Amino acid sequence: MTNKITNPKVDEFLSQAKSWREEFEFLRSIILECQLKEDLKWSKPFYSLDGKNVVLIHGFKDYCAILFMKGALLSDELGLL
């Protein structure tokens, strides 16, 4: 069972994104497949598991990225991480 519950704060962030909007939306769709709770923290889309920081989506001048704080908390049955 996947958790695809989106947060209105992140919806608002995406609606105002001047750069990387399409990429942010794609990364968001992947992250939401991981049963993480979505929120806005540090003014960025942020995802947690059991109250622990896991991943953040961030845009920079030349690229956008997902930043793993505690990516080891994610199940990685296929060994992709």
C-alpha positions in Angstrom: 0.0 0.0 0.0 1.4 3.4 -1.0 0.8 6.7 0.7 0.1 9.3 -2.0 -1.3 11.9 0.3 0.0 15.3 -0.7 0.4 18.3 1.5 -1.2 21.6 0.4 2.0 23.5 1.5 4.0 21.5 -1.0 1.3 22.1 -3.7 1.7 25.8 -3.1 5.5 25.6 -3.2 5.3 23.8 -6.6 2.8 26.3 -8.0 5.2 29.1 -7.2 8.4 27.3 -8.4 10.2 29.4 -11.0 12.8 26.8 -11.9 12.7 23.0 -11.8 8.9 22.7 -11.4 8.6 19.7 -13.7 11.6 18.0 -12.1 10.3 18.7 -8.6 6.9 17.1 -9.5 8.6 14.1 -11.0 10.8 13.6 -7.9 7.8 14.1 -5.7 5.9 11.4 -7.4 8.8 8.9 -6.9 9.2 9.9 -3.2 5.5 9.5 -2.5 5.7 5.9 -3.6 7.9 5.3 -0.6 5.1 5.7 2.0 6.7 8.9 3.4 4.9 11.8 5.0 5.1 15.0 3.0 5.6 18.4 4.5 7.3 21.7 3.8 10.4 22.2 6.0 13.2 24.8 5.6 11.0 26.2 2.8 11.5 22.9 0.7 9.4 19.8 0.1 10.4 17.4 2.9 9.6 13.8 3.6 9.7 11.8 6.8 9.2 8.3 8.1 8.0 7.7 11.7 8.9 11.3 12.5 12.5 11.0 11.3 13.9 13.2 8.5 14.5 11.1 5.4 14.7 13.2 2.2 14.4 16.8 1.0 13.9 18.1 -2.6 16.1 21.1 -3.3 16.7 23.3 -6.3 20.0 24.9 -7.0 21.1 27.3 -9.8 22.3 24.6 -12.2 20.5 21.5 -11.0 17.9 20.1 -8.6 18.5 17.2 -6.2 17.0 14.9 -3.6 19.0 15.0 -0.4 19.0 12.0 1.9 19.3 12.7 5.6 18.5 9.2 6.7 17.9 7.3 3.5 18.9 4.1 5.3 15.4 4.1 6.9 13.9 3.3 3.4 13.4 -0.2 2.3 15.6 -1.0 -0.6 14.7 -4.5 -1.7 16.1 -4.0 -5.2 19.4 -2.4 -4.0 18.8 0.8 -6.0 19.8 3.1 -3.2 
